[in-house]
Amino acid sequence: MNADDDLGDASFAPSADALRDAFSLLYAPTGQGDAACPLPERLPEDGIGEGPALAHMVGPMLANARRLGAPGFFAHMDPPTPWITWVTTAWAASTNQNLLHPDTAPQARDLERRVLSWIAPTFGMRAGQCVPGSTLANLTALWTARERRGVRDVVASEMAHLSVRKLLRYSDFPTVPFRSTPAIACASMPLATCLDRRSC
Protein backbone atom coordinates (compact mmCIF):
# COMPACT_ATOMS: atom_id res chain seq x y z
CA MET A 1 0.00 0.00 0.00
CA ASN A 2 1.30 3.44 -0.88
CA ALA A 3 1.37 6.25 1.65
CA ASP A 4 -1.17 8.19 -0.45
CA ASP A 5 -3.69 5.37 -0.52
CA ASP A 6 -6.84 6.06 1.46
CA LEU A 7 -9.51 3.37 1.73
CA GLY A 8 -11.52 5.33 4.28
CA ASP A 9 -10.84 2.72 6.97
CA ALA A 10 -8.18 3.09 9.65
CA SER A 11 -7.66 -0.67 9.58
CA PHE A 12 -5.97 -0.26 6.20
CA ALA A 13 -3.84 2.73 7.21
CA PRO A 14 -0.75 1.25 8.89
CA SER A 15 0.66 3.00 11.94
CA ALA A 16 4.44 2.90 12.27
CA ASP A 17 4.17 3.01 16.07
CA ALA A 18 1.58 0.22 16.18
CA LEU A 19 3.63 -1.99 13.87
CA ARG A 20 6.79 -1.31 15.89
CA ASP A 21 4.99 -2.23 19.13
CA ALA A 22 3.52 -5.36 17.57
CA PHE A 23 6.89 -6.60 16.31
CA SER A 24 8.53 -5.78 19.64
CA LEU A 25 6.22 -8.36 21.23
CA LEU A 26 8.20 -11.03 19.41
CA TYR A 27 11.05 -10.30 21.82
CA ALA A 28 8.82 -10.60 24.89
CA PRO A 29 9.59 -13.38 27.38
CA THR A 30 7.51 -16.50 26.96
CA GLY A 31 5.48 -15.81 30.07
CA GLN A 32 4.54 -12.21 29.29
CA GLY A 33 0.87 -11.44 28.91
CA ASP A 34 -2.27 -13.24 29.97
CA ALA A 35 -2.02 -16.86 28.84
CA ALA A 36 -5.77 -17.45 29.13
CA CYS A 37 -7.72 -17.31 25.88
CA PRO A 38 -9.40 -13.89 25.75
CA LEU A 39 -11.82 -14.75 22.96
CA PRO A 40 -15.48 -14.88 23.93
CA GLU A 41 -17.47 -18.03 23.32
CA ARG A 42 -19.72 -16.26 20.82
CA LEU A 43 -18.76 -13.92 18.01
CA PRO A 44 -19.27 -10.33 19.22
CA GLU A 45 -21.29 -7.93 17.11
CA ASP A 46 -18.71 -5.15 17.47
CA GLY A 47 -14.93 -5.29 17.37
CA ILE A 48 -12.54 -3.69 19.85
CA GLY A 49 -9.96 -2.43 17.36
CA GLU A 50 -6.56 -3.61 16.24
CA GLY A 51 -4.52 -2.39 19.21
CA PRO A 52 -6.69 -3.85 21.97
CA ALA A 53 -7.13 -7.05 19.98
CA LEU A 54 -3.36 -7.55 19.75
CA ALA A 55 -2.97 -6.78 23.44
CA HIS A 56 -5.51 -9.47 24.27
CA MET A 57 -3.99 -12.00 21.91
CA VAL A 58 -0.34 -11.64 22.88
CA GLY A 59 -0.77 -14.07 25.77
CA PRO A 60 -2.26 -17.02 23.87
CA MET A 61 -0.26 -16.40 20.72
CA LEU A 62 3.17 -15.93 22.26
CA ALA A 63 3.13 -16.98 25.91
CA ASN A 64 1.55 -20.35 25.12
CA ALA A 65 3.20 -20.93 21.75
CA ARG A 66 5.35 -24.00 21.25
CA ARG A 67 8.91 -22.70 20.95
CA LEU A 68 10.26 -24.87 18.16
CA GLY A 69 13.73 -23.36 18.44
CA ALA A 70 14.03 -23.77 22.20
CA PRO A 71 16.92 -25.85 23.59
CA GLY A 72 15.89 -29.46 24.01
CA PHE A 73 13.01 -29.26 21.53
CA PHE A 74 13.31 -31.66 18.60
CA ALA A 75 11.17 -30.54 15.68
CA HIS A 76 9.01 -33.29 14.18
CA MET A 77 6.91 -31.75 11.43
CA ASP A 78 7.68 -28.05 11.80
CA PRO A 79 11.17 -26.63 12.24
CA PRO A 80 11.97 -23.26 13.82
CA THR A 81 11.81 -20.34 11.40
CA PRO A 82 14.67 -17.90 10.65
CA TRP A 83 13.77 -14.36 11.63
CA ILE A 84 14.00 -13.18 8.02
CA THR A 85 10.88 -15.24 7.29
CA TRP A 86 8.95 -13.25 9.91
CA VAL A 87 9.68 -10.10 7.92
CA THR A 88 9.05 -11.48 4.45
CA THR A 89 5.78 -13.05 5.61
CA ALA A 90 4.68 -9.66 6.93
CA TRP A 91 5.66 -8.05 3.63
CA ALA A 92 3.64 -10.60 1.67
CA ALA A 93 0.62 -10.19 3.96
CA SER A 94 0.75 -6.39 3.74
CA THR A 95 0.64 -6.46 -0.06
CA ASN A 96 -1.62 -9.54 -0.37
CA GLN A 97 0.36 -11.00 -3.24
CA ASN A 98 -1.65 -13.37 -5.42
CA LEU A 99 0.72 -15.38 -7.59
CA LEU A 100 -2.06 -16.57 -9.88
CA HIS A 101 -2.10 -13.36 -11.90
CA PRO A 102 0.71 -11.05 -13.01
CA ASP A 103 -1.37 -7.93 -12.35
CA THR A 104 -1.63 -8.72 -8.64
CA ALA A 105 1.91 -9.95 -8.04
CA PRO A 106 4.34 -8.88 -10.78
CA GLN A 107 7.43 -8.79 -8.58
CA ALA A 108 6.49 -11.80 -6.45
CA ARG A 109 6.02 -13.94 -9.55
CA ASP A 110 9.44 -12.93 -10.85
CA LEU A 111 11.02 -13.70 -7.48
CA GLU A 112 9.38 -17.12 -7.34
CA ARG A 113 10.50 -17.91 -10.89
CA ARG A 114 14.09 -16.93 -10.10
CA VAL A 115 14.27 -18.91 -6.85
CA LEU A 116 12.84 -21.99 -8.55
CA SER A 117 15.42 -21.66 -11.33
CA TRP A 118 18.07 -22.04 -8.62
CA ILE A 119 16.45 -25.06 -6.95
CA ALA A 120 14.78 -27.06 -9.73
CA PRO A 121 17.98 -28.37 -11.40
CA THR A 122 18.92 -30.10 -8.14
CA PHE A 123 15.92 -32.37 -8.70
CA GLY A 124 16.44 -32.73 -12.45
CA MET A 125 13.56 -30.36 -13.17
CA ARG A 126 13.20 -27.17 -15.20
CA ALA A 127 10.45 -25.47 -13.21
CA GLY A 128 8.31 -25.83 -10.13
CA GLN A 129 5.96 -24.09 -7.75
CA CYS A 130 6.31 -22.80 -4.19
CA VAL A 131 3.72 -24.22 -1.80
CA PRO A 132 3.27 -23.72 1.95
CA GLY A 133 3.71 -27.33 3.06
CA SER A 134 4.34 -30.97 2.21
CA THR A 135 0.66 -31.96 1.98
CA LEU A 136 -0.03 -29.34 -0.67
CA ALA A 137 3.24 -30.29 -2.38
CA ASN A 138 2.11 -33.91 -2.62
CA LEU A 139 -1.32 -32.85 -3.86
CA THR A 140 0.26 -30.68 -6.57
CA ALA A 141 2.62 -33.49 -7.60
CA LEU A 142 -0.18 -36.05 -7.85
CA TRP A 143 -2.45 -33.69 -9.76
CA THR A 144 0.35 -32.78 -12.19
CA ALA A 145 1.28 -36.44 -12.73
CA ARG A 146 -2.34 -37.27 -13.50
CA GLU A 147 -3.04 -34.29 -15.75
CA ARG A 148 0.28 -33.93 -17.57
CA ARG A 149 1.53 -37.54 -17.70
CA GLY A 150 -1.65 -39.56 -17.46
CA VAL A 151 -0.40 -41.39 -14.35
CA ARG A 152 -2.97 -43.79 -12.92
CA ASP A 153 -0.75 -46.09 -10.84
CA VAL A 154 1.03 -44.66 -7.79
CA VAL A 155 3.96 -46.44 -6.19
CA ALA A 156 5.66 -45.03 -3.09
CA SER A 157 7.99 -46.21 -0.40
CA GLU A 158 6.70 -47.33 2.97
CA MET A 159 8.23 -44.11 4.32
CA ALA A 160 6.01 -41.93 2.12
CA HIS A 161 4.11 -39.24 3.98
CA LEU A 162 0.62 -40.27 5.05
CA SER A 163 -0.80 -37.38 3.01
CA VAL A 164 -0.14 -39.39 -0.19
CA ARG A 165 -2.69 -42.04 0.76
CA LYS A 166 -5.13 -39.45 2.07
CA LEU A 167 -4.93 -37.30 -1.04
CA LEU A 168 -5.50 -40.24 -3.36
CA ARG A 169 -8.88 -40.78 -1.74
CA TYR A 170 -9.96 -37.35 -2.93
CA SER A 171 -8.33 -37.53 -6.36
CA ASP A 172 -9.57 -39.06 -9.57
CA PHE A 173 -7.41 -42.16 -9.36
CA PRO A 174 -8.46 -45.83 -9.52
CA THR A 175 -9.97 -47.42 -6.44
CA VAL A 176 -6.71 -49.09 -5.38
CA PRO A 177 -4.05 -46.84 -6.89
CA PHE A 178 -1.40 -46.98 -4.20
CA ARG A 179 1.29 -49.63 -3.83
CA SER A 180 3.81 -49.46 -1.01
CA THR A 181 7.35 -50.77 -1.34
CA PRO A 182 10.14 -51.21 1.23
CA ALA A 183 12.41 -48.21 1.62
CA ILE A 184 16.13 -48.35 1.05
CA ALA A 185 18.91 -45.98 2.11
CA CYS A 186 17.84 -42.41 2.93
CA ALA A 187 14.19 -43.53 2.99
CA SER A 188 14.20 -43.66 -0.82
CA MET A 189 12.71 -46.16 -3.25
CA PRO A 190 14.56 -48.13 -5.96
CA LEU A 191 13.56 -47.00 -9.44
CA ALA A 192 13.13 -50.62 -10.49
CA THR A 193 10.03 -50.70 -8.29
CA CYS A 194 8.14 -48.63 -10.83
CA LEU A 195 6.75 -51.13 -13.29
CA ASP A 196 6.36 -48.69 -16.16
CA ARG A 197 6.71 -45.03 -17.03
CA ARG A 198 3.10 -44.33 -16.13
CA SER A 199 3.78 -45.00 -12.44
CA CYS A 200 5.19 -42.52 -9.99
N, C-alpha and C positions, 0 to 999 in steps of 0.2 A: 504494500500500500504506500502511495506517495504521501508526502506531508500535506499536499494540497487537497487530497481526497477528503470528502465530507459526505458521509452516508446518513447524516442526521441522527446518529445513534452513538452515544459515548462508548458503547461496547466495542465499536470498530475504530475508535480513536485511541491508539496506544499511548500510555503515559510512561515516560522514561523512568520516573520515580517508582511507579507501580511495578514495572518490569524488573527494575533493579532489586526491589524488595523481594519480589517473587523468586528471582534467581538466587538471592542471598540465602533463602531458606534451604537451598541444597547443601549449604555448609553447616546447617544446624545440627547439633547433636541428635542422636537417634531418639532420645527420650523427650525432646522438646515438643511442646504442644499437647493438647488433649488427645489421648489415644482412642477415646471412645468415639464411635461413629456419630457424627452430628446430624446426619440426614434423618429427616422425619419419616415415619412409616408411610405417609401418604404424600403424594406430590402436591406442594403448596401452589396456591393460585398466583401468588406474587413472589418474585425473586428478591434477594437481599443485596444484589450487586456483586461485582467481581471481587472487590477488596475483601469484604466480609466473608464471601464464599471461600476464598483462598485461606483466610485466617481460620475458618472452621475446618477446612480439609487438610491443613498441614499435619495435624496429628495422625489421622488414619493413613494418609498417603506417605508420609515420611517416617513418623515415629514407629509405625507398625510394619513398615515395608521390610521385605526380606533382603538383607544386604548381601548380594551375590558376590561382592568383592571383599567381604570381611575375612579376616584370617580364620582358617579352620573350616571355611565353607567350600564344599566341592560342588561346582555347578553340574547339574545333570542335563537339563534341557536348555537352560538359558544361562549364558555366561555374563559376567559383569560387562558394562559398556564403557568404552573410553569417553572421557568428558567431551571430546570434540563432537560425538554423536548427539549429546544433549543440545548443543548449539545448532547443528545442522537440522535436527528434528524440529527445533523451534522455528528456524528459518523456513522450512518446508511448510509447517503449519500456518505460519503468518501469511504466506503467499498462496496457500491452498493449491499447490501445483498438481495438475491433472495430466499425467503423462499420455493419456489417450489421444490428445489433440495438440498439435503444434501451437495453436493460438493461445492455449491456456498454460503451456509450459515450454516455451521455446528453448530457454537456457537449460532447464532441467532435462529435457530430452537429449540435448547435445551432450550434457555431462554423463548421462546414463550410457549413451552410445560410446563415448570415449572410454569410460571405465570398463565396459564390457569388452571393448577391443583389446584391452590389456589382459583380461582374465580368460576370455573364451579360448584362445589358442592352447592354454594349459590343458584343456579338456578335449582338444582336437576339434573345436567348434569355431565357427566364423561369427556367430552372433549369440544373443541370449536376452534375458529379461531379468530385471531385479524384482524380487518378490520379498515380502516381509517375514517369511518363515518356511520351514521345511515342508509343512503340509501343503501349502499353496504351491511350493516348488514341485512337489510330486504330482499334484493335480495338473499343473501346467504341462509337465513332461508327459503324463499319460494322455492328456487331451491332444497334445501336439503329435504324439506317436500315432494316435488313432486317426486324426484328421489329415496329417501330412504323409504318413507312411502306411496307413491302412492296417496298423498293428491290431490284432485281435487276440493274441496269445501272450500273456505276461508271465515272464519267469523272473524270479528274484531270489536272492539268498535268504537263508533263514534269519539273517541279521537285518533284513530290510525293515524300515520303519513301519509301525503298525498302520500308519496313515495310508499306505499303499493298498492294503486289503480293504480298509474302510472306504476309500475313494472309489474303488472298483465297483462297490455296491451301488454307487450313485452315478456311475458312468455307463455309457452304452456299449458294454462289453458282453461277451457270452456269459452264460450262467456260472460256469466254473472256469474263469479265465486265468486264475493265478496258480502257478506251480512254484513251490519252494524247493530250494536246493541247498545242500550243506555249504557253509562258508569256508573259504580258505584264508590264507594270510591276509591281514589287514581288513578282515570282514568283507572281502571281495568275493566275486563269483567267477569261476572259470568260464571263458567264452564258449568253450565246447558245450556248455550246458544248453545254450540256445540252439534249438533244433533247426531253425531256419532264420532267414533274414527278416521275417515278419514277426519275430518274437523280440521282446525287450526285457 
